[in-house]
């Protein structure tokens, strides 16, 4: 399907065809890459790619090897219908966020920042064949919407990771940009996530697979977080902190709100819970970071979560600021991540 299949594993059993050619490549500490080529299928281009790649996008699924075509249903794309390496092979940065509008806005913003395309031009939605997600591309930057909540972003990430794999992308950095509720922070503060925690303040993501609960790590790249924090200091436009993010399954009761259709606890219960979260290092609350961190870590993607706080949850549950103020807050993650991408591309071009 364009690229050699990548099956890896720290700690996972690897399987492959008995008639395949295998090549192991050490790509980073703790990761061993096995390139699996059907007998006689390794060509000079793939040989060169296997020698030069430093950080490919991993898939942990031996069943993909035997598939003639891989249909990325929710994107309206596929290996048999689209030339994914030609369309996406140059991608180095992926930014994902909840709403299609926000991700199109980010595409227009980054195009202007990088001065690589007319920011006033119309960018087509690559996923126009489906109404599930929206995807835009400008230069080496891919922008994708993921909807709201863990199930929606998990579906998107499965297909995004496979897309990057099929397109033979390497050295990809992915950032989730979004909004959140803060805990003890001024509205408008940007939080770069250190760890994603569940609603019991544990840094883990639980997935039920075949009736069994599988626990996955939710650590994010610490050096990337520090680089983003440094970018914010250089911008000097808004407050940015590194802290833990609590990822919940719900916007209302799961986040201890008092304004949902149902509520069985008191204001004191809410305050006690949020104060315990703060003591655990939680700076903000949202609904996607845990599965994002877990899946990016499994696939070898360098990842970060950058969310602005729209309110301090210790002081209330509803958004009372004007639409203009909230819009200005929502632009802050875009500004920070856009500046980071611009800085990284400038550094690569000068090296």
C-alpha positions as CSV (number, residue, x, y, z in Angstrom):
1,X,0.0,0.0,0.0
2,X,2.8,2.4,-0.8
3,X,5.0,2.0,2.3
4,X,6.5,-1.0,4.0
5,X,4.3,-1.9,7.0
6,X,5.6,-0.8,10.3
7,X,5.1,-3.2,13.2
8,X,6.7,-2.3,16.4
9,X,6.7,-3.0,19.9
10,X,8.2,-2.3,23.1
11,X,6.7,-5.2,24.8
12,X,4.3,-6.3,22.1
13,X,4.6,-9.6,20.2
14,X,5.3,-9.0,16.5
15,X,3.9,-11.1,13.7
16,X,4.4,-11.2,10.0
17,X,4.4,-13.3,6.9
18,X,6.8,-16.3,6.8
19,X,7.8,-15.3,3.3
20,X,8.5,-11.7,4.2
21,X,11.9,-9.9,4.3
22,X,12.5,-8.3,7.7
23,X,14.7,-5.4,8.6
24,X,15.2,-4.0,12.1
25,X,16.0,-0.3,12.5
26,X,16.7,1.4,15.8
27,X,14.9,4.7,15.7
28,X,15.0,6.0,19.2
29,X,15.7,4.7,22.7
30,X,13.1,2.1,23.7
31,X,11.7,1.7,20.2
32,X,12.7,-1.0,17.7
33,X,11.2,-0.7,14.2
34,X,10.7,-3.8,12.1
35,X,10.1,-3.1,8.4
36,X,8.2,-6.0,6.9
37,X,8.4,-6.4,3.1
38,X,6.6,-9.2,1.2
39,X,9.2,-11.4,-0.6
40,X,10.7,-9.6,-3.6
41,X,8.8,-6.3,-2.9
42,X,11.6,-4.2,-1.4
43,X,12.6,-1.7,-4.0
44,X,15.4,0.9,-4.1
45,X,13.1,3.7,-3.0
46,X,11.9,1.7,0.0
47,X,15.5,0.6,0.8
48,X,16.5,4.3,0.9
49,X,13.5,5.2,3.0
50,X,14.2,2.5,5.6
51,X,17.8,3.6,6.0
52,X,17.1,7.3,6.3
53,X,13.9,7.6,8.3
54,X,14.4,8.7,11.9
55,X,10.9,8.6,13.4
56,X,8.2,6.9,11.3
57,X,4.5,6.6,12.3
58,X,3.9,3.2,13.9
59,X,0.8,1.0,13.5
60,X,0.4,-2.0,15.8
61,X,-1.8,-4.1,13.6
62,X,-0.5,-7.1,11.7
63,X,-3.8,-7.5,9.9
64,X,-3.2,-4.4,7.9
65,X,-0.3,-6.2,6.1
66,X,-2.7,-8.5,4.3
67,X,-5.2,-5.9,3.2
68,X,-5.3,-5.0,-0.5
69,X,-6.9,-1.6,0.3
70,X,-7.4,0.3,3.5
71,X,-10.5,2.4,3.5
72,X,-10.4,5.4,5.9
73,X,-14.1,5.5,6.0
74,X,-14.7,8.6,8.2
75,X,-12.2,10.6,6.1
76,X,-13.6,9.5,2.8
77,X,-10.1,8.5,1.8
78,X,-8.4,5.2,1.0
79,X,-5.2,3.6,-0.2
80,X,-7.0,2.2,-3.3
81,X,-8.6,5.4,-4.3
82,X,-6.1,8.1,-3.3
83,X,-2.3,8.5,-3.6
84,X,-1.7,9.1,0.0
85,X,2.1,9.5,-0.2
86,X,1.6,12.2,-2.9
87,X,-1.1,14.0,-0.9
88,X,0.4,13.8,2.6
89,X,3.9,12.6,2.4
90,X,5.4,16.0,3.2
91,X,3.4,16.5,6.4
92,X,5.5,17.3,9.4
93,X,3.0,19.0,11.7
94,X,-0.6,18.0,12.5
95,X,-2.9,20.2,14.5
96,X,-6.3,18.7,15.6
97,X,-9.2,20.5,17.3
98,X,-12.8,20.0,18.1
99,X,-14.7,22.1,15.5
100,X,-14.3,22.1,11.7
101,X,-14.6,25.9,11.7
102,X,-11.7,26.3,14.2
103,X,-9.5,24.0,12.2
104,X,-10.2,25.9,8.9
105,X,-9.4,29.1,10.8
106,X,-6.1,27.6,11.9
107,X,-5.3,26.7,8.4
108,X,-5.9,30.2,7.2
109,X,-3.8,31.6,10.1
110,X,-0.8,29.3,9.6
111,X,-0.9,30.0,5.8
112,X,-0.5,33.7,6.6
113,X,2.2,33.0,9.3
114,X,4.3,30.9,7.0
115,X,3.7,33.1,3.9
116,X,3.4,30.0,1.8
117,X,0.0,30.5,0.3
118,X,-2.6,33.2,-0.1
119,X,-4.4,33.4,3.3
120,X,-7.5,34.7,1.6
121,X,-7.8,31.7,-0.7
122,X,-10.4,29.1,-0.2
123,X,-8.9,25.9,1.3
124,X,-10.8,22.8,0.2
125,X,-12.0,20.3,2.8
126,X,-10.1,17.1,1.9
127,X,-12.8,15.1,3.8
128,X,-15.7,16.8,1.9
129,X,-16.9,13.3,0.9
130,X,-18.0,12.7,4.5
131,X,-19.7,14.9,7.2
132,X,-17.8,13.4,10.1
133,X,-14.6,15.3,10.1
134,X,-13.0,18.2,8.2
135,X,-9.3,18.2,7.0
136,X,-7.2,21.0,5.5
137,X,-3.6,21.1,4.4
138,X,-1.2,24.0,3.8
139,X,2.4,23.1,3.0
140,X,3.7,20.6,5.6
141,X,0.8,21.4,8.1
142,X,-2.3,19.2,8.3
143,X,-5.3,20.5,10.2
144,X,-8.1,18.1,11.3
145,X,-11.2,18.4,13.3
146,X,-12.0,15.6,15.8
147,X,-15.4,16.4,17.3
148,X,-16.2,16.3,21.0
149,X,-15.2,13.7,23.5
150,X,-13.1,10.5,23.6
151,X,-15.1,8.3,21.2
152,X,-15.0,10.9,18.4
153,X,-11.3,11.8,18.7
154,X,-10.4,8.1,19.0
155,X,-12.1,7.2,15.7
156,X,-10.3,10.2,14.0
157,X,-6.9,9.2,15.4
158,X,-7.1,5.6,14.3
159,X,-7.6,6.8,10.7
160,X,-5.2,9.7,11.0
161,X,-2.4,7.5,12.3
162,X,-3.0,5.0,9.4
163,X,-3.1,7.9,6.9
164,X,0.3,9.2,8.1
165,X,1.6,5.6,8.0
166,X,0.4,4.9,4.5
167,X,1.7,8.3,3.4
168,X,5.2,7.3,4.7
169,X,5.4,10.4,6.9
170,X,8.3,10.7,9.3
171,X,9.3,13.1,12.1
172,X,5.7,14.2,12.6
173,X,4.7,16.4,15.5
174,X,1.0,16.5,16.5
175,X,-0.7,19.1,18.7
176,X,-4.3,19.2,20.0
177,X,-5.5,22.8,20.3
178,X,-8.7,23.6,22.1
179,X,-10.5,25.1,25.0
180,X,-11.0,24.0,28.6
181,X,-12.1,24.9,32.0
182,X,-9.4,26.1,34.3
183,X,-8.8,25.4,38.0
184,X,-7.4,28.3,39.9
185,X,-6.2,30.1,36.7
186,X,-7.3,33.3,35.2
187,X,-9.5,32.9,32.1
188,X,-7.4,33.1,29.0
189,X,-4.5,31.2,30.5
190,X,-3.0,28.7,28.1
191,X,-2.2,25.2,29.6
192,X,0.3,22.9,27.9
193,X,-0.4,19.5,29.3
194,X,2.2,17.5,31.2
195,X,0.1,14.4,31.9
196,X,-3.5,13.7,31.1
197,X,-5.4,12.3,34.2
198,X,-8.7,10.6,34.5
199,X,-11.5,11.7,36.8
200,X,-9.8,10.0,39.8
201,X,-6.6,12.0,39.2
202,X,-4.6,9.0,37.8
203,X,-2.5,9.4,34.7
204,X,-4.1,6.6,32.6
205,X,-6.5,5.8,29.8
206,X,-8.7,2.8,30.1
207,X,-10.0,1.0,27.0
208,X,-12.3,-2.0,27.1
209,X,-11.1,-4.4,24.3
210,X,-12.8,-7.9,23.9
211,X,-14.3,-7.4,27.3
212,X,-11.0,-6.8,29.0
213,X,-9.9,-3.4,30.4
214,X,-6.6,-2.3,28.9
215,X,-4.7,0.5,30.7
216,X,-2.5,2.8,28.6
217,X,0.0,5.5,29.5
218,X,-1.0,9.1,29.0
219,X,2.4,10.9,29.2
220,X,3.1,13.5,26.6
221,X,6.5,14.6,25.2
222,X,8.1,16.8,28.0
223,X,10.6,18.4,25.7
224,X,7.9,19.5,23.3
225,X,5.9,21.0,26.2
226,X,9.0,23.0,27.3
227,X,9.6,24.2,23.7
228,X,6.0,25.4,23.6
229,X,6.4,27.2,26.9
230,X,9.5,28.9,25.7
231,X,7.7,30.0,22.6
232,X,5.0,31.6,24.7
233,X,7.6,33.4,26.8
234,X,9.2,34.8,23.6
235,X,5.7,35.9,22.3
236,X,4.9,37.5,25.7
237,X,1.3,37.9,24.7
238,X,-0.5,35.8,27.3
239,X,0.1,33.6,30.4
240,X,1.1,30.0,29.6
241,X,1.7,27.2,32.2
242,X,2.6,23.5,32.1
243,X,0.3,21.4,34.2
244,X,-1.8,18.2,34.3
245,X,-5.1,18.1,32.5
246,X,-8.1,16.1,33.7
247,X,-9.9,14.3,30.9
248,X,-13.6,13.4,31.6
249,X,-16.3,11.5,29.9
250,X,-18.9,14.3,30.2
251,X,-19.2,18.1,30.2
252,X,-21.6,18.4,33.1
253,X,-21.7,15.8,36.0
254,X,-18.3,14.4,35.0
255,X,-16.8,17.8,35.5
256,X,-18.7,18.6,38.7
257,X,-20.9,21.2,37.1
258,X,-24.0,22.4,39.0
259,X,-25.9,23.5,35.9
260,X,-26.7,20.3,34.0
261,X,-30.1,18.6,33.7
262,X,-29.1,16.4,36.6
263,X,-27.1,17.1,39.7
264,X,-26.9,15.0,42.9
265,X,-24.2,16.9,44.8
266,X,-23.8,20.2,46.5
267,X,-21.6,23.3,45.9
268,X,-19.4,22.1,48.7
269,X,-19.0,18.7,47.1
270,X,-18.0,20.4,43.9
271,X,-15.4,22.6,45.5
272,X,-13.9,19.7,47.5
273,X,-13.6,17.7,44.3
274,X,-12.0,20.5,42.3
275,X,-9.6,21.3,45.1
276,X,-8.5,17.7,45.2
277,X,-7.9,17.9,41.5
278,X,-5.8,21.0,42.0
279,X,-3.8,19.3,44.7
280,X,-3.1,16.5,42.1
281,X,-1.6,19.1,39.8
282,X,-4.6,19.5,37.6
283,X,-4.7,22.9,35.9
284,X,-7.6,22.4,33.5
285,X,-10.4,20.0,32.4
286,X,-11.4,18.8,29.0
287,X,-12.6,15.7,27.2
288,X,-10.1,14.4,24.8
289,X,-6.5,14.5,26.1
290,X,-6.3,11.0,27.6
291,X,-6.9,9.0,24.5
292,X,-5.0,11.5,22.4
293,X,-1.9,11.1,24.6
294,X,-2.3,7.3,24.7
295,X,-2.7,6.8,21.0
296,X,0.1,9.2,20.1
297,X,2.5,7.5,22.4
298,X,1.7,4.1,20.9
299,X,2.2,5.4,17.4
300,X,5.5,7.1,18.1
301,X,4.1,10.6,17.4
302,X,5.6,13.5,19.3
303,X,2.6,15.1,20.8
304,X,1.3,18.0,22.9
305,X,-2.0,19.3,24.2
306,X,-2.4,23.1,24.2
307,X,-5.7,24.4,25.6
308,X,-6.9,27.8,26.7
309,X,-9.0,28.1,29.8
310,X,-12.3,29.9,29.3
311,X,-13.2,30.3,32.9
312,X,-12.0,29.4,36.4
313,X,-14.2,26.5,37.5
314,X,-13.7,27.3,41.2
315,X,-15.7,30.5,40.6
316,X,-18.5,29.2,38.4
317,X,-19.7,26.8,35.7
318,X,-21.1,29.0,32.9
319,X,-19.4,31.2,30.4
320,X,-20.2,34.9,31.1
321,X,-17.6,36.6,28.9
322,X,-18.7,38.3,25.7
323,X,-18.4,36.3,22.4
324,X,-15.6,38.7,21.4
325,X,-13.5,37.9,24.5
326,X,-14.1,34.2,24.2
327,X,-13.0,34.3,20.5
328,X,-9.8,36.1,21.5
329,X,-9.1,33.4,24.1
330,X,-9.7,30.7,21.5
331,X,-7.1,32.2,19.2
332,X,-4.3,31.9,21.8
333,X,-3.5,28.2,21.2
334,X,-3.5,28.9,17.5
335,X,-1.1,31.8,18.0
336,X,1.3,29.7,20.2
337,X,1.3,26.6,18.0
338,X,1.6,28.7,14.8
339,X,4.6,30.5,16.2
340,X,6.2,27.1,17.2
341,X,5.7,25.6,13.8
342,X,7.1,28.8,12.1
343,X,10.1,28.6,14.4
344,X,10.8,24.9,13.7
345,X,10.5,25.3,10.0
346,X,12.8,28.3,10.0
347,X,15.3,26.2,12.0
348,X,15.2,23.3,9.5
349,X,15.6,25.6,6.5
350,X,18.7,27.2,8.0
351,X,20.4,23.9,9.0
